[in-house]
Amino acid sequence: MEMTSPNNSQSPDMTRLPTDPIAPIAVICLTQRALPTAKRITSALQGASLHGLRTRVSTREVDIAFDDTIAHLQQTFAADHVIIGVCASGILIRALAPLLAGKWQDAAVIAVDEAGETFIPLLGGHHGGNKLARDLAERLGARAAITTPGDAALGLALDEPPAGWKLADNAPVKPATAALLAGASAKITIDAGSAAWLTNSAIPRDDNGTVALHVTPNTPKGDITDQIGDLAPVTFHPPVLALGVGCERNCDPAELIDLAEKTLADAGLSPKAVACVTSIDLKADETAVHALAAHLAVPARFFTASELEAQASRLQTPSDIVFAETGCHGVAEGSALATVGANGSLIVAKQKSKRATCAIGLSDTDINPSKTGRGQGKLSIVGIGPGQASWRSPEASQLIARASDIVGYQMYLDLLGDLITGKELHHSDLGAEEARARHALELAAEGRDVALIGSGDAGIYALATLVFELLDREDKATWNRVAIQVSPGISALQACASRIGAPLGHDFCAISLSDLLTPREDILRRIAAAAAGDFVIAFYNPVSKRRRDLLATARDMLLDNRPADTPVVLGRQLGRPDQEITVIPLSKLEVDMVDMLTTVLVGSSNSKHIKRGTAEWVYTPRGYAKKGADAAKAPVHSSGSNNSGQNTTTRKD
């Protein structure tokens, strides 16, 4: 099987903008005319979902449809989503005004005109909104209308430093900004790293300036030695520290976190200057390492043993014991040094606790975690349902948007449209399922974020089972370190049932009629058991070009156990524009009515096919009629009259 990546040649500007730390993002569209702009914005952002007003926007083209604009905006904002409204700013203002809490609490809100020409941050400008508006405007050939005074006059906002940078304290920012806007100059001191974003800005500089801007990896001492007049210094922590760690398998996360915090504190270093937690790839699935990274709100990155062994001459505490176990002479020190590079240095040698180690490297430039080592590989096995966007779960859309690589059968990839623009695509033919699952695992083992795509639900006659079978069968160490997530989708049986009523209202089962992987004798045995148990049955893979007789055999077996007029629902191309739903009696079911795109639901002996008005429905009762009759017969205890009559209605459909 040949795997291809047709989008590899696309220019870098087609890659999606990362949204952390302000994700998740909801792109709100209120008219069909605004939909192209809303889709362009959504496609440009990782993890963004497209929300459309049901009465005005095609629900097939959005991730989430809503009915009440004001209520939906308020619910989305209250859930801490960033909102990009492709609509009039007044709508956003009126809807969200009652919910505003404060500058540092409110999520970013951006208004965009329907043509996508102007991005206006209404809220959260210094909470990610200004940066997001600028990035999107640059990406989409538009302009950002930034109204915050710091950005307009100084070319930056002191409370919105670059990615990876952190403020020691927000409090001094407002008076310092006010002083600069009033004409004061700044004294900028840099202890480590590069601060070009500060030094190249429009901030006036003077060694005797009255505003102190301090760039340091060190923890502020808490005194006022750096204070100039009444203004406390604004202290920035650049991302220049690499925290290298090692630990025993299943180390208590609290132990590693405590060791890291103590090591930083003893060295007088701020945790906010840590750019990433790094270790050997053997620890890529170690809970304690990821817990530490989450605790510090930084990525975890990993190196191979050979990459760490390349740092052996720079180690302060090399160990032959560690080499025998891991293939390198130092995990904590080695990974810290590998991260900071040849021009960096080891400023804290290995520190130990009972089951963990820690070391700290200092880089001479800002550390970009995405450019060092590799992350833990991720494999999302995603069921996209029948294919239309409105039936795809928000989780599925987010996992696909987040992924760097998409693996799947080409027809399923085509259904995803703009959601996979700019990604590495790996497609293969129908029938190459094992090769497809294996390729997805191998990509994830390289540290990539992979989405393995299937229709319907990922765990029902789909690829999730095959992935876990491969893990079980081959037990490969590199695969075992991959983080795997299964994301459910609307299954064919659910989709079919929903379009005709409630045929699955009582006990049901699913049987695949494909004998490629299941012996024919087993299929017949299961049909017989389901027939004897009077289950509603969903038949998957009912026919193929080669296999034409099993459906007819199943029909005949079922006719021995249930009435000839038992309703059968044939659902074809479910959830798609050419969807067809047909209801026929079991005795009239013919093989030529069905193809591989059809789901077959056969009712139980109790299932009913009814017509009411212009609609027709199939449902399987659970026994509520009997329950109601029993309740009517029960004695009534009250201070009023006791009516003992019972009304019985008999209906023959």
C-alpha positions in Angstrom: 0.0 0.0 0.0 1.3 3.4 -0.9 0.7 6.2 1.6 0.6 9.7 0.1 0.6 13.3 1.5 -1.0 15.4 -1.2 -0.8 18.6 0.9 2.9 18.5 1.7 3.7 21.1 -0.8 1.4 23.7 0.6 3.0 26.9 1.8 3.6 27.3 5.5 1.0 30.0 5.8 -1.7 27.4 5.2 -0.9 25.7 8.6 -3.4 26.5 11.3 -2.6 29.1 14.0 -2.1 27.6 17.4 -4.8 28.9 19.8 -3.3 28.1 23.2 -3.6 29.5 25.8 -6.9 31.1 24.7 -8.6 28.0 23.2 -11.3 26.8 22.8 -12.6 29.1 20.2 -16.2 29.4 18.9 -16.6 31.1 15.5 -20.2 32.4 15.4 -22.0 32.8 12.1 -25.5 34.3 11.8 -26.1 34.4 8.1 -25.4 32.3 5.0 -23.7 35.3 3.5 -21.2 35.4 6.3 -20.5 31.6 6.1 -17.5 31.7 3.7 -15.7 34.1 6.0 -16.6 32.1 9.1 -15.3 28.9 7.4 -12.0 30.6 6.4 -11.5 31.7 10.0 -12.3 28.3 11.5 -10.0 26.6 9.0 -7.1 28.9 10.1 -7.4 28.0 13.7 -6.5 24.8 15.6 -9.3 23.6 17.8 -11.9 26.1 16.6 -15.5 25.1 16.1 -18.0 26.7 13.7 -21.4 27.7 15.2 -24.3 28.6 13.0 -27.8 30.1 13.5 -30.1 27.2 12.5 -32.7 29.3 10.8 -30.2 31.2 8.6 -27.2 29.0 8.1 -26.9 25.6 6.5 -26.6 23.2 9.4 -24.7 20.7 7.2 -21.8 23.2 7.0 -21.4 23.9 10.7 -20.1 22.0 13.8 -22.8 23.3 16.1 -26.2 24.7 15.2 -28.2 26.9 17.6 -31.6 28.5 17.7 -31.3 31.5 20.0 -28.4 33.9 19.3 -28.3 35.8 22.6 -28.7 32.7 24.7 -26.0 30.8 22.7 -23.6 33.7 22.9 -24.0 33.9 26.6 -23.7 30.2 27.2 -20.6 30.0 25.0 -19.0 33.0 26.8 -19.9 31.7 30.2 -18.1 28.5 29.3 -14.8 30.5 28.8 -14.8 30.1 25.0 -13.1 32.8 22.9 -15.8 34.2 20.6 -15.1 35.3 17.0 -18.4 36.8 15.8 -18.8 37.2 12.1 -21.6 39.7 12.7 -22.2 43.3 13.9 -20.3 44.2 17.0 -23.5 45.5 18.6 -25.0 42.0 18.7 -22.0 40.8 20.7 -22.0 43.8 23.0 -25.7 43.6 23.9 -25.5 39.8 24.4 -22.4 39.8 26.6 -22.6 43.0 28.6 -24.5 41.5 31.5 -21.8 38.8 31.9 -18.7 40.9 32.0 -16.5 40.3 35.1 -13.2 42.0 34.6 -10.2 42.6 32.4 -8.3 39.4 33.5 -11.4 37.2 33.8 -13.2 37.8 30.5 -12.4 35.7 27.5 -11.4 37.4 24.3 -14.3 38.5 21.9 -13.5 39.6 18.4 -16.0 41.1 15.9 -15.5 40.5 12.2 -17.4 42.0 9.3 -19.1 39.5 6.9 -16.5 40.1 4.2 -13.7 39.3 6.6 -11.9 42.6 6.0 -11.6 43.9 9.6 -11.0 42.1 13.0 -11.9 44.2 16.0 -11.0 42.9 19.5 -13.9 44.0 21.7 -12.8 42.2 24.9 -9.7 40.5 26.2 -7.3 42.5 24.0 -4.5 41.9 26.5 -5.9 38.4 27.2 -5.0 37.1 23.8 -7.5 38.9 21.7 -5.2 41.5 20.2 -2.7 38.9 19.2 -5.3 36.6 17.7 -6.8 39.5 15.8 -3.4 40.5 14.4 -2.5 36.9 13.5 -5.8 36.2 11.8 -5.8 39.5 9.9 -2.3 38.8 8.6 -3.2 35.3 7.7 -6.4 36.2 5.8 -5.2 39.4 4.2 -7.3 41.6 6.4 -6.6 44.3 9.0 -6.8 44.3 12.8 -8.4 47.4 14.4 -6.5 47.5 17.7 -7.8 50.2 20.1 -5.9 49.6 23.3 -3.6 52.6 24.0 -0.5 50.6 24.7 -0.6 48.8 21.4 -1.4 51.9 19.5 1.3 54.2 21.0 4.0 51.8 22.1 3.6 49.0 19.5 3.1 46.4 22.3 1.2 45.7 25.5 3.3 45.1 28.5 0.7 42.6 29.9 0.8 40.6 26.7 4.4 39.4 26.2 5.3 36.9 23.5 4.5 33.2 23.7 6.4 31.5 26.4 7.2 34.8 28.3 5.4 35.4 31.7 5.0 38.3 34.0 6.2 37.9 37.5 3.2 40.1 38.6 0.5 41.9 36.7 0.0 44.7 39.3 2.9 47.0 38.2 1.9 46.9 34.5 -0.9 49.4 34.6 1.0 52.2 36.3 4.1 51.6 34.2 2.0 51.7 31.0 0.3 54.9 32.2 3.7 56.5 32.9 5.1 55.5 29.5 2.0 56.9 27.7 2.5 60.1 29.7 6.0 60.5 28.3 8.2 58.6 30.8 11.2 56.6 29.6 12.1 53.0 30.5 15.3 51.5 31.9 15.4 48.0 30.5 17.7 45.4 32.1 18.2 42.0 30.6 19.8 39.2 32.6 19.2 36.3 30.1 17.7 35.6 26.7 16.8 38.0 24.0 14.2 40.7 24.5 14.0 42.1 21.0 10.2 42.5 21.3 11.0 45.1 24.1 14.1 46.7 22.7 12.8 47.1 19.2 9.4 48.6 20.3 8.5 52.3 20.4 9.1 52.4 24.2 11.5 55.3 24.8 14.7 54.0 26.6 16.9 55.8 29.1 19.4 54.4 31.6 17.9 56.9 34.0 14.3 56.2 33.0 11.6 56.2 35.6 10.0 52.9 34.5 12.0 49.7 35.2 11.5 46.8 32.9 13.5 43.8 34.0 14.0 40.5 32.1 15.3 37.7 34.2 14.9 34.0 34.9 15.4 34.6 38.6 12.7 34.8 41.2 12.1 38.5 42.3 13.4 39.0 45.8 10.3 40.7 47.0 12.0 43.9 48.1 12.0 47.4 46.5 15.6 47.7 45.5 14.7 47.9 41.8 11.8 50.3 42.4 12.2 53.8 40.8 10.2 56.4 42.7 6.7 55.2 43.2 6.8 52.7 40.3 7.5 49.0 41.0 9.5 47.3 38.3 7.8 45.2 35.7 9.5 41.9 35.7 9.4 39.5 32.8 10.5 35.8 32.9 11.8 34.7 29.4 11.5 31.0 28.3 15.2 30.2 28.8 15.2 27.3 31.3 15.0 23.7 30.4 14.0 21.4 33.2 15.5 18.0 32.5 14.0 15.1 34.6 14.2 11.4 35.0 12.3 9.0 37.3 11.5 5.4 38.0 8.5 3.9 36.3 5.2 4.9 38.0 6.9 7.5 40.2 4.5 9.4 42.3 3.8 12.7 40.4 3.9 14.6 43.7 7.5 13.5 44.3 8.7 14.7 40.9 6.9 18.0 41.3 8.3 18.6 44.7 11.8 17.8 43.5 11.5 20.2 40.6 10.1 23.0 42.7 12.8 22.6 45.4 15.5 22.5 42.7 14.3 25.8 41.2 13.8 27.5 44.6 17.2 26.5 45.8 18.8 28.0 42.7 16.7 31.2 43.0 15.0 30.5 39.6 11.4 31.2 38.8 9.2 28.4 37.5 7.8 30.9 35.1 11.1 30.9 33.2 10.8 27.2 32.5 10.1 26.7 28.8 9.6 22.9 28.8 10.1 19.7 30.8 12.4 17.3 29.0 13.4 13.7 29.4 14.3 10.5 27.5 11.7 9.1 25.1 11.4 6.0 27.3 9.5 8.3 29.6 7.1 9.7 26.9 4.2 8.0 28.6 5.3 8.5 32.2 2.4 10.1 34.2 4.7 12.0 36.6 6.6 13.7 33.7 3.3 14.9 32.2 1.9 15.9 35.6 5.0 18.1 36.1 4.6 19.7 32.7 0.9 20.4 33.4 1.8 21.8 36.8 4.2 24.3 35.2 1.8 24.9 32.2 4.6 24.0 29.7 5.1 21.2 27.1 6.9 18.0 27.8 9.5 17.1 25.2 11.5 13.9 24.7 14.9 12.8 23.2 16.2 9.4 22.1 19.0 7.8 24.0 21.5 8.5 21.2 20.6 12.2 21.2 21.2 12.3 25.0 24.4 10.4 24.8 25.7 13.0 22.4 25.8 15.3 25.5 27.9 12.9 27.5 31.1 15.1 27.4 29.1 18.0 28.9 27.5 16.0 31.8 28.6 16.9 35.4 27.5 13.6 36.9 27.6 10.9 34.3 26.5 7.4 35.4 27.5 4.0 34.0 24.5 2.5 35.8 22.1 4.9 33.9 23.9 4.0 30.7 23.3 0.3 31.2 19.6 1.0 31.8 18.8 3.6 29.2 21.7 3.8 26.7 22.8 7.2 27.8 25.0 8.4 30.7 22.6 11.0 32.0 18.8 11.6 31.5 18.1 14.7 33.6 21.4 16.5 32.7 21.5 15.2 29.2 17.9 16.3 28.3 18.5 19.7 29.8 21.6 20.2 27.7 20.1 18.8 24.6 17.3 21.4 24.9 19.5 24.4 25.5 21.9 23.5 22.7 25.6 24.0 22.2 25.5 27.7 23.3 23.5 26.9 26.5 24.8 25.6 29.8 24.0 23.4 32.7 23.4 25.7 35.6 22.0 23.1 38.1 23.5 19.7 38.1 21.5 16.6 38.8 19.4 16.7 42.0 17.9 13.5 43.4 15.0 12.3 45.4 14.2 8.7 46.2 12.8 7.9 42.8 13.4 11.0 40.6 16.1 13.3 39.3 16.1 16.9 38.0 18.6 19.2 36.4 18.4 22.7 34.8 19.8 24.1 31.6 20.0 27.8 30.6 19.6 28.8 27.0 21.2 32.0 25.5 18.0 32.5 23.4 14.3 31.9 23.9 13.5 28.2 23.8 10.9 27.2 21.3 9.7 23.8 22.6 8.2 22.8 19.3 11.8 23.0 17.8 13.4 20.7 20.4 13.0 17.0 20.9 9.6 15.7 20.2 6.3 15.6 22.1 4.5 12.4 23.2 2.9 10.9 20.1 -0.9 11.2 20.0 -3.3 9.0 18.1 -6.9 10.0 18.0 -9.2 7.4 16.5 -12.1 9.5 15.3 -15.5 8.5 14.2 -16.9 11.3 12.0 -20.5 9.9 11.9 -22.1 9.7 8.5 -20.0 12.6 7.3 -22.0 15.8 7.5 -20.5 18.5 9.8 -23.6 18.9 12.0 -23.5 15.2 12.9 -19.8 15.3 13.8 -19.1 15.8 17.5 -17.2 19.0 18.7 -14.6 16.7 20.2 -14.0 15.0 16.9 -13.7 18.3 15.1 -11.2 19.6 17.7 -9.1 16.4 17.6 -8.9 16.6 13.8 -8.1 20.3 13.8 -5.4 19.7 16.4 -3.8 16.9 14.5 -0.7 17.3 12.3 -1.4 14.1 10.3 -4.6 12.7 9.0 -4.9 9.0 8.1 -7.9 7.5 6.4 -9.8 6.1 3.4 -9.9 8.9 0.8 -13.7 9.0 0.7 -13.8 9.8 4.4 -11.1 12.4 4.1 -13.1 14.1 1.3 -16.0 14.5 3.8 -13.9 16.6 6.1 -13.4 19.5 3.6 -11.6 22.6 4.9 -11.1 21.0 8.3 -8.0 19.2 7.0 -6.6 21.9 4.8 -2.8 22.3 5.2 -2.4 19.0 7.1 -0.3 15.9 6.1 -2.7 13.5 4.5 -2.1 9.8 4.3 -4.8 7.9 2.4 -5.1 4.3 1.3 -7.6 2.1 -0.5 -10.7 0.4 1.0 -9.6 -3.0 2.4 -6.2 -1.8 3.6 -7.4 -1.2 7.1 -4.6 -3.0 8.9 -1.9 -1.1 6.9 -3.8 2.1 7.6 -3.9 1.5 11.4 -0.3 0.4 11.5 0.8 3.5 9.6 -1.1 5.7 12.0 0.6 4.1 15.0 4.1 4.5 13.4 3.4 8.2 12.7 2.3 8.7 16.3 5.4 6.8 17.5 7.5 9.5 15.8 6.0 12.1 18.1 3.3 13.3 15.7 -0.3 14.2 16.5 -2.3 11.8 14.3 -6.0 11.5 13.6 -7.1 8.1 12.2 -10.5 8.7 10.5 -13.4 6.4 10.1 -17.1 6.9 9.4 -19.8 6.2 11.9 -18.5 5.3 15.4 -14.8 4.5 15.7 -15.4 1.5 17.9 -18.3 -0.2 16.0 -17.0 -2.4 13.2 -14.2 0.2 12.8 -10.6 1.0 13.2 -10.4 1.4 17.0 -10.6 -2.4 17.5 -7.8 -3.0 14.9 -5.5 -0.5 16.6 -5.9 -2.2 20.0 -5.5 -5.6 18.3 -2.2 -4.5 16.8 -1.0 -3.2 20.3 -2.0 -6.6 21.8 -0.5 -8.7 19.0 2.8 -6.9 18.5 3.5 -5.2 21.9 6.0 -2.7 20.4 7.6 -0.3 22.9 7.4 2.7 20.6 3.7 2.1 20.1 3.0 1.6 23.8 4.2 5.1 24.6 1.7 6.7 22.3 -1.3 8.5 23.9 -4.4 7.0 22.4 -7.9 8.5 22.5 -11.0 7.1 20.9 -13.6 9.7 19.9 -17.1 8.4 19.3 -19.3 9.3 16.4 -22.9 8.7 15.4 -23.1 5.1 14.2 -25.0 3.9 11.2 -27.6 2.2 13.3 -28.2 5.4 15.3 -28.4 7.5 12.2 -30.8 5.1 10.5 -33.0 4.8 13.5 -33.2 8.5 14.1 -34.5 9.2 10.6 -37.5 6.8 10.9 -38.5 7.1 14.6 -37.4 4.7 17.3 -36.9 1.2 16.1 -34.1 0.6 18.6 -36.4 1.5 21.5 -36.1 -2.0 23.1 -33.3 -4.6 23.1 -31.3 -4.7 19.9 -28.0 -6.1 18.5 -25.8 -5.5 15.5 -24.5 -8.2 13.2 -22.0 -7.8 10.3 -22.8 -10.0 7.3 -19.3 -9.8 6.0 -17.6 -13.2 6.0 -14.1 -11.8 5.1 -13.1 -11.7 8.8 -15.8 -13.7 10.5 -16.5 -17.3 9.6 -19.8 -17.8 7.8 -20.9 -20.4 10.4 -20.4 -17.9 13.2 -22.6 -15.3 11.4 -25.4 -17.8 10.9 -25.2 -18.8 14.6 -25.5 -15.2 15.7 -28.4 -14.6 13.4 -30.2 -17.7 14.8 -29.5 -16.5 18.4 -30.8 -13.0 17.6 -33.9 -14.4 15.9 -34.6 -16.7 18.9 -34.1 -13.8 21.3 -36.5 -11.6 19.2 -33.9 -8.8 19.1 -34.2 -5.8 16.7 -31.2 -6.4 14.5 -28.9 -3.9 12.7 -27.2 -5.6 9.8 -23.9 -4.0 8.8 -22.1 -4.8 5.5 -25.3 -6.5 4.2 -24.0 -7.3 0.7 -21.0 -6.9 -1.5 -20.3 -7.6 -5.2 -19.2 -11.1 -4.3 -21.4 -11.9 -1.4 -25.1 -11.8 -2.3 -26.7 -14.6 -0.4 -26.3 -14.0 3.4 -28.9 -11.3 3.6 -31.5 -13.5 1.9 -30.5 -16.3 4.3 -30.9 -14.0 7.3 -34.3 -12.9 6.0 -35.5 -16.5 5.7 -34.2 -17.4 9.2 -35.9 -14.4 10.8 -39.2 -15.2 9.0 -39.3 -18.4 11.0 -39.4 -16.4 14.2 -41.3 -13.2 13.5 -44.3 -12.0 11.4 -44.0 -11.5 7.6 -45.0 -7.8 8.1 -42.2 -7.1 10.5 -40.9 -3.7 9.5 -37.5 -3.5 7.9 -35.8 -0.1 7.5 -33.3 0.5 4.7 -31.1 3.5 5.3 -28.8 4.5 2.5 -26.3 7.4 2.4 -27.4 8.4 5.9 -26.9 12.1 6.8 -25.9 13.0 3.3 -27.8 15.0 0.6 -28.9 11.8 -1.3 -30.1 10.0 1.8 -32.8 7.5 1.3 -35.0 5.8 3.9 -37.3 3.0 2.9 -39.6 0.8 5.0 -40.7 -2.6 3.8 -42.2 -5.8 5.3 -39.6 -8.5 6.1 -41.2 -10.8 3.6 -40.6 -8.3 0.8 -36.9 -7.7 1.5 -34.8 -8.5 -1.6 -31.1 -8.4 -1.9 -31.1 -6.1 -4.9 -32.7 -3.4 -2.7 -29.5 -3.2 -0.7 -25.9 -2.2 -1.3 -22.8 -1.6 0.8 -23.9 1.9 1.6 -27.1 0.7 3.1 -27.8 -0.1 6.8 -30.6 -2.6 7.4 -32.7 -2.5 10.6 -35.0 -5.5 11.1 -37.7 -4.9 13.8 -38.6 -7.4 16.4 -42.0 -9.1 16.6 -43.2 -6.1 18.6 -41.9 -3.4 16.2 -44.6 -1.3 14.6 -44.8 0.7 11.4 -47.3 3.6 11.6 -48.4 6.4 9.4 -49.7 9.7 11.0 -50.6 12.6 8.9 -48.0 12.8 6.1 -45.3 11.1 8.2 -44.5 7.5 8.8 -42.6 6.0 11.7 -41.2 2.7 13.0 -40.8 2.2 16.7 -40.3 -0.7 19.1 -42.4 -0.3 22.3 -40.8 -1.0 25.7 -44.0 -1.8 27.5 -45.3 1.6 28.6 -48.8 0.7 27.5 -48.9 -2.2 30.0 -47.3 -0.1 32.7 -50.0 2.5 32.1 -52.8 0.0 32.2 -51.4 -1.5 35.5 -51.2 1.9 37.0 -54.8 2.6 36.0 -55.9 -0.6 37.8 -54.2 0.3 41.0 -56.4 1.7 43.8 -56.4 5.4 44.2 -56.2 6.8 47.7 -57.3 10.4 48.1 -59.7 12.5 50.0 -61.8 13.1 46.9 -63.8 10.7 44.7 -62.4 7.3 43.7 -62.8 6.6 40.0 -62.3 3.0 39.2 -63.1 3.0 35.5 -60.5 2.1 32.9 -60.3 3.3 29.3 -58.8 0.9 26.8 -57.9 1.8 23.2 -57.1 -0.9 20.7 -55.3 0.2 17.5 -54.3 -2.0 14.7 -51.6 -0.6 12.4 
